[in-house]
Amino acid sequence: MHISEGVLSAPVLITGGALTAIGTAIGLKSIDYDRVMPVAILTATFFVASLIHVPIGPSSVHLVLNGLLGILLGWACFPAILIALLLQAVFFQFGGITVIGVNTLNMAASALACYYLVRPWLAQPKTRAAAAFIAGFGAILLAAIFMAASLALADIGFLRAAQLSIVANLPVMVIEGFITMFTVTFIARVHPDILKGYK
């Protein structure tokens, strides 16, 4: 779901970079010493999950797991996703340096939105699995919509490619929903303290 370099206009790049900087600053403030290791592990998970990608026009389709990051990290998903995307851009030329702000915003903002959406239901065993599925599915759906909006704002000619990207990500949405559901259910069973902050 990376947008490639040379596609977006300067206003979109600047706006995305500024909003990502704000989100990252808030995310860094939320990370205390005890959370450094979970953030690092989930950053690595995000990095590895999105290595295998299928190019589609000016973007690509791949696993992201941003819904899981949103649930487990909250605002800290911004620096986690930013670092992973930076490493992917430097080592594998996925996306690029100039679009890293927009790509981070698209993935992290959607993860954060789903975090706040499902948070009330994660504490309840009866609704936890459904809430986690919605977060995994919804985070990819929102990220695809945000990506489509970024492309459309840059050039109306990209609107068709943006619509194609949303449709192409439908299977990924379902897969991510199940992965997030199974992961959160497993965590709740073996290490429930991770989810104790949800009310």
Phi, psi and omega in degrees: 000019177284138170270133184283161177290154178081008184257317187271153178279162182301316179300322179293318179297316182293316179297315179298318179296319181294315180293324177294320178299318179295312179298321179293320178298315178296318180297319180295325179293334182276352183266110173264179186302321183291342183261358183299314182295313177300321178296318180296317180296317180289330173297315178295322178298313178300316181301311183289319184299327184262014178288321181272111184225154179246116181295137174223103181059230181275011181224196179205163179242133179192168173295146181234314182065024180290333176297319178295317177297320179298316180297315188274336186246338185063227182298337180293351177294334179298302178296327180297312181291323178299314180296316180297317179292324177297315178296320178296321180293319183287314187272329187235001180058032173278130182071249179157170183289317185291333181260007185297328179294314180292316180299318178296315180300314181301317184278319184283320180296322178292321177296317180293321178298317179290327176303311180288331180292314187262353185309315182297335184264351182287335181284340183266121180305326183290330183251357186299313183297315180295320179297319180294319178298315180299320179296315180295314179293312185293325181296320178289320178300311180295320179298320178294321178294317178297320178295318179298319178296320178298316179293318181294323179292330180285318182197124181299339178293340179275359185299319180295317178295325179295317178296321178297321180296321179296314180296318181295334181274356180303313177298324179295323179301314181294315180299314180295326177300314180291319179299315180295319180298311181294321181294312181294320178298318178295315180299318180297331181277319186261336181213067186296342180299334180296328182259010186291342181282353182276131180224000000 
